[in-house]
Amino acid sequence: MARNKQTGSLGEKIAERYLEKRGYKVLAKNWQNKWGEIDIVAEKNKVIHFVEVKTLHSAQAKPFRSASPGPAWDKQGEAFLPEDEIGQKKKKQLLKMAQIYLSANRLRLNTPCQIDILAVELKNGQTKIRHLENVIEDNG
C-alpha cells in the first residue's frame, strides 16, 4: 500500500473514533459510486454529516515548521494545512455526492445535513484534529 493511502486510511480510522467519542453514529465509511466517494457519513442530533477526512503526516513532502506546533509550511513559507487540499472542484463534488447519497438511501433532499472536514495532522506520535463543520454552502 502506498504511503499516502496508508496515511489516508489511518486518518479515516482516527476520524471515525473521534466522531464516535463525540456521539456521532457512523452510517457509512468510504461510500462510493461512479461519481466519487464520501469518506464518512455520520448522524448526530438528526443531522447527517458528510465528512471529508484530510490527513497530513510529518513524513510527507511538505514539512512541519519546527519552531512550534501548528500547520505545516511549504517551501515558500506559506502555511499548509490538510484542509487546504480541498479546492472548489472537490467542494462541488462533495455537494453532488451528498445529494446522491440522500437519493440512494431514499432520504428527502431537504433532510438536515451538512458537509464537514476533519483535518488530521500526525507528527512525532501525536495527533491533532480540527473539525470544521458545515464548510460548504449549497448556493444552487
C-alpha positions in Angstrom: 0.0 0.0 0.0 1.4 3.4 -0.9 2.4 5.8 1.9 -0.3 8.3 1.0 -3.0 5.6 1.0 -1.7 4.3 4.4 -1.8 7.8 5.8 -5.3 8.4 4.5 -6.6 5.1 5.9 -5.1 5.9 9.3 -6.6 9.4 9.2 -10.0 7.9 8.5 -9.8 5.5 11.4 -8.8 8.3 13.7 -11.6 10.5 12.4 -14.1 7.7 12.9 -13.1 7.2 16.5 -13.1 11.0 17.1 -16.7 11.2 15.8 -17.9 8.2 17.8 -16.5 9.6 21.0 -18.5 12.8 20.4 -21.8 11.0 20.0 -21.9 10.6 16.2 -23.3 7.4 14.7 -21.3 6.3 11.7 -23.7 5.3 8.9 -21.2 4.6 6.2 -17.4 4.6 5.5 -15.9 5.1 2.1 -19.4 5.3 0.5 -18.9 5.4 -3.2 -20.4 5.3 -6.6 -19.2 6.1 -10.1 -19.0 9.8 -9.4 -16.9 9.7 -6.3 -16.6 8.8 -2.6 -17.6 10.2 0.8 -15.1 9.3 3.5 -17.6 9.1 6.4 -21.3 9.6 6.6 -22.4 10.1 10.2 -25.5 11.3 12.1 -25.9 13.3 15.3 -28.9 15.1 16.6 -30.9 14.2 13.5 -28.4 15.9 11.2 -26.5 13.9 8.6 -22.8 14.9 8.4 -20.9 14.1 5.2 -17.3 14.1 6.4 -14.2 14.6 4.2 -11.1 13.5 6.0 -7.8 15.1 5.1 -4.6 13.7 6.8 -1.1 15.1 6.8 1.8 13.1 8.2 5.0 14.8 9.2 7.0 12.5 6.9 5.2 13.8 3.8 6.8 16.2 1.4 5.7 19.4 3.0 7.5 19.6 6.4 6.1 20.9 9.6 7.6 24.1 10.9 10.0 23.0 13.6 9.7 26.1 15.9 6.3 25.5 17.2 3.4 23.1 16.8 0.8 24.0 14.2 0.4 23.9 10.5 2.9 22.5 8.0 4.8 25.0 5.8 5.6 24.8 2.2 8.9 25.8 0.6 7.8 29.4 0.1 6.9 29.7 3.8 3.2 29.6 3.2 1.1 27.8 5.8 -0.2 24.4 4.6 -3.0 22.6 6.4 -4.6 19.3 5.4 -7.9 21.1 4.7 -6.1 23.3 2.1 -6.2 20.3 -0.2 -10.0 20.9 -0.7 -10.5 23.2 -3.7 -13.6 24.4 -5.5 -13.8 21.3 -7.7 -13.7 19.0 -4.7 -16.3 21.1 -2.9 -18.7 20.8 -5.8 -18.1 17.0 -5.9 -18.8 16.7 -2.2 -22.2 18.5 -2.6 -23.1 16.3 -5.5 -22.1 13.2 -3.6 -24.2 14.3 -0.6 -27.2 14.6 -2.8 -26.6 11.3 -4.4 -26.2 9.6 -1.0 -29.6 11.1 0.1 -31.3 9.9 -3.0 -29.7 6.4 -3.0 -30.8 5.9 0.6 -34.3 7.2 -0.1 -33.9 10.2 2.2 -35.5 13.5 1.3 -33.2 16.0 -0.3 -34.3 18.5 2.4 -33.0 16.2 5.1 -30.9 18.3 7.6 -27.3 17.7 6.5 -24.0 19.4 6.3 -20.5 18.8 4.9 -17.7 18.8 7.4 -14.0 18.5 7.1 -11.9 16.6 9.6 -8.3 17.6 9.3 -5.9 15.2 10.9 -2.2 16.1 11.5 0.2 13.4 12.6 3.6 14.4 14.0 6.0 12.6 16.3 3.4 10.2 17.5 0.9 12.9 18.3 -2.4 13.6 16.6 -4.0 17.0 16.1 -7.6 17.1 14.8 -9.6 20.0 13.6 -13.3 19.5 13.0 -14.5 22.2 10.6 -18.3 22.0 10.5 -20.7 23.0 7.7 -17.9 24.2 5.5 -19.7 24.2 2.1 -22.9 26.1 1.4 -25.1 24.9 -1.5 -25.7 28.1 -3.4 -27.5 26.4 -6.2 
